Amino acid sequence: MVTGQQRAGVAMALRSSWAAAAVTVFLQWVLPGVSQAQTFSFPFRQPETCGRGQYFDISALSCAPCGAHQRQDARGTSCVCLPGFQMISNNGGADIICKKCPEDKKGVTTDGWNCISCPGGLTAEGKCHCPPGHILVERDVNGALLSQATCKLCDGTENSFTVANALGNRCVRCEPTFINTSRSCACLEPNTLTGGLCFSSTGNFPPPMISPARYGELGMSITSEWFARYLHSSAAACWVYANLTSCQALGNICVMNMNSYNSATFDACRLFQFVFENTAGLRTVHSVSFWRQNLPWLFYGDQLGLAPQILTTTPLPSNFSFKGQNQNTQMKFVAASYDVRGNFLKWQTLEGGVLQLCPDTETRLNAAYSFGTTYQQDCVIPVSKILTDFPTPIFFDLYLEYTDENQHQYIWALPVLNLNLQHNKIFVNQDSNSGKWLLTRRIFLVDALSGRENDLGNQPRLIRIATRISLSIHLVPNTKKGNIYPPLITIGYSDIDVKDPNSQFVKVSFSVKYEMNQEEARIQTDIALGVLGGLAVLTSLLKTAGWKRRIGSPMIDLQTVMKFMVYYAGDLTNVFVIITVATGLYWLIFFKAQKAVSVFLPTPTQEERFVTFVGCAFALKVVGFKNLALMDSSSSLSRDPSSYIAPYSRILRYAVSSALWLVIGMIQIVFFAVFYERFIEDKIRQFVDLCSMSNISVFLLSHKCFGYYIHGRSVHGHADTNMEEMNTNLKREAENLCSQRGLVPNTEGQTFQIAISSQMRQHYDRIHETLTRKNGPARLLSSSASTFEQSIKAYNTMNKFLGSFIDHVHKDMDYFIKDKLLLEKILGIEFMEPMEKSIFYNDDGYSFSSVLYYGNEATLLIYDLLFFCVVDLACQNFILAAFLTYLQQEVFKFIRNTVGQKNLASKTLVDQRFLI
C-alpha cells in the first residue's frame, strides 16, 4: 500500500518536474541555447575550395550550392548563369533565376540579361564573338536592344586612326607611336613593335632582347614578365620620344635590378646608361652633372674615389642644436614617389613609417628623425603580409629639407649605398674601402613584380625586400655649430624564394646612427695611456725598490721581477680606471649638456676599444639615472612609456655607473671620516686604546724588514685589576695625573711604522725558528711531557726579546724614532736604509690598518665598481649587476671569515704577528 507520506512525496516530485520543464521551455523561448551545451567550432573553408557548382557564403563562411543552371562567378562569392542562359533576376549570392535562351538567339548579351542572335560564333562564356579589329554592337545609340548583334570594323585610316579597345566594345584612337611612325594603326616592317609601341629605325639603339631579372643573393636569374613587356619599349620611348614617364619606368626597372651594371649585356641599367650617354647634348637638371634632362637621377657616376668626395666634401648648409633659442632637433626628410610605370605620385614626408616596414606607434616611428637619437627597430614579418601590402613597388627619391639663413626652403639629395649593387658581377658596395663604392639615388621597399613569370597575375616566384635600412649621419670635424655632412642611406635587400607565404617570415630592420671622426679622441686616449702607463712603470719600480728594502734583499732575482709585474698590474689597473671613468664622464657631460652640437657618441664599433679597457681594468684587479645612458640628446631622468626608447650607449652606461658608484663611495668616506669616526666610534683607535688598557703591545711584520708597532704598555704598570681600580686609573689619565701613553715620554704617539735592521731580523728568526719547530706537525714532535713547557719557554723568550728591544736593552740592535718625509709618505717608501739601527717612523694615520681588510676600502671600492660595470656592460641590466655585485661581496666575506678563523685556530703566533 502507498502511504500518505509517499503520495505527498510523489506529488511534490511531479510538481518539481513540471516546474523544471516549464522553466526549460521558457528559457529556450527567451534565450535559445541556454539550457544545453553548445560547441562554437565549425569547418574552416576558403573560397577557392568550393566546387564549380558552389559559391562561398560570406555570412556563413562556408560553401553553399548554386541554383539550377548556375555556376560560381570569377570571385567565387556569388553565382552566375551558365552559358546559353539569361538572367531573369539577381539578388546576389545564389538568389538569381536563369532561363535558357531560344534556339534562334543562342547568344547572351555582354551584361547577361538578354538573349541575342550572333553574326558569328560564340565565346566559351556564350557571348557573341567578333574578328580582330572589330567591336561588338548589341544596342543602338538609344540603348535599344538589336534583334541581331553586329561586328563593326574600326576605321584605321588617316581620317580616324581608331582601333578596337582591349574589351572589344569600343573604337579608340591608335597609340600615338603607330600614327607617328606609319600613319596608320598597324606597325608594319621595317618598323619595330615592342611593348605595345611602334618604332621606326632607332639608329644604333640596341635591338630587343631578353633581359632577365637577376637575384644575386640567391645566385638566380629568371625571365621577368614585366621586363619582357616593358623594358625595351620604355627604353625606346625614352630614347626616341624623350617620354618622361617612359624614362622614369626605365629607371625603375634598373632600380629593380639593383642598379647593377654589366658591360657584357644590354640589361636595364646598361640601356639606361646608353640613353644617358647619348643625350649628352641635353642640359643638366639643377646643375647636377649626374642628372640629365628628362631622365631620373639614378647614379653619382662610376669613377673610383668619387664616393668619399660626395660624402665628406660639402657640409649641409644647416645647423642643429639640442638646446637654446636656436634649438633644431627635427630632421625633415621628404621623398618624391613614383609608381612602377613612371608616374609621379606625390611629395611625402618620411614620418609615419614610410620607410619602416615594422609596425609601431606614430610617436615611436617618428623618433627616428629626432636629431641625435640613435634609433634601432627590428621585427619579423610574414611574407604573406608583404605580398598583400606591396603588390607593386613604389619608388622613392629621398631628400633632406632645410631652411637657409634667409628662411628659404631647399632640399638636399641623399646618396644611397645599395649593398646588392653589382658592377660587372662584383659587389663593390660591400667593400670596406669607400673609394670603391658606387652611390645611387632611388630605392624601393618591396618588389613583388619583377619576380613574376609568364603572367603578371600569378604569384611571384621571387620577391625582393629591403630587410636592412640604415641612415648614417656624420658630424663635420671641429664643428661648433652642429654642421653635418649629407646623410647616407645604406640599404640591403633580401631575395626570397616564395614557396608558402603563410609559413615564410623575413626579419627586417631600420636604424639611424650618428658618427664623428674619433681619431682625435683616440690619439688623446693613447697619449693619456702612454703618460699614465709610464708613471705606472715608475710607481711600480719605486714600490718594488721599497719592497726590496723592506725585505732586506739587495739582489734582483726572479722573485723581484714577479713582484714588479704584480705591482705594475695593480698600477695599470688604476690607469685603466682613470682613463675609462674620465672618458665616460667626458661623453656623458659634453654630449648631454651641449647646445650647438659638436660631438656625437661613439658607435658600438668604436666603443669596443673602451670596453677592452674596462675588461683589462677588471682582469688586472682582482633609479632613473639609467635614462642618461640612452643614445639621444635628452638629459631627462624620466621618459614617457609611449615614446621611443633609444638604445643604451655602453660608454654612457659606464659613465653613469662609475659616477654614481664613486659619488656614493665618496659620500660614505666623508660620512665616516667627518662624522661617524669623530662622534660615534673609530674602531681602529678603539683597538689601540684596548691594547693600552690590556697592557699589550703589538708587533706586526708585513715584510721581512718592515712592519708596524702598536705601543700598548699601560701607564699604570699592570692591567689585571678590578673595575673600581680601572675606573680610578682612567680618571687619573683624564686629569693628567699620570704619564702619557706614548712610546717617547710625554708624547701620545703609540703607532709606528718600523724598518728593522738585518741583525735584529736574524736574532728574531732564530727565536721564531724554535717556535715554528715546537708547533710543527705532531708526528714530528717528541711525545715527552715537557713539550708544552718548552713551547711556553720559547714564547716567553720571544716576548722578552721584543720587550727588551723596545726598552733599548740591546745596544747592537737599537732603534731610533723619526718622522717620515712628505715625499716618503706620498711614494710609500723609505729613503733611509736601517743599517746598524732600526728606524721607528711616527704614524698618526694608523697605517697598520693596511694589513687588515678594514684598511683596503679604496681597492675594494674600485674592484666592486669594475665588477658592477663589467656585468652591466655584458647584460645591460643595472639590477642584475647590483645583485651580482652584492652576491660576490657576501661570498668574499664568507670566504675571508672562514679562512681567517681556520688560520687563527691553526697558526697561533706563527704568522709574524706577536703580542708583547
FENLIN-V186981 format. One record per helix or strand of 3 or more residues. SS is the DSSP state (A for helix, B for strand). FROM is the first residue (numbers start at 1). LEN is the number of residues. If there is no record, write none. Layout:
SS,FROM,LEN ; SS,FROM,LEN
This chain:
A,4,27 ; A,47,3 ; B,54,4 ; B,62,4 ; B,70,3 ; B,79,3 ; B,85,6 ; B,96,5 ; B,115,3 ; B,134,6 ; B,145,9 ; B,162,3 ; B,171,3 ; A,176,7 ; B,192,3 ; B,197,3 ; B,213,3 ; B,220,3 ; A,225,17 ; A,244,13 ; A,268,10 ; B,288,5 ; A,306,7 ; B,332,7 ; B,344,6 ; A,362,8 ; B,375,8 ; A,383,7 ; B,395,9 ; B,409,5 ; B,415,4 ; A,428,3 ; A,434,3 ; B,442,3 ; B,462,14 ; B,488,10 ; B,505,11 ; A,519,33 ; A,558,36 ; A,608,12 ; A,625,5 ; A,650,30 ; A,683,12 ; B,698,4 ; B,706,5 ; A,723,12 ; B,751,5 ; A,758,17 ; A,778,3 ; A,787,20 ; A,811,3 ; B,815,4 ; A,822,6 ; B,838,5 ; A,847,5 ; A,853,3 ; A,857,19 ; A,878,29 ; B,913,3
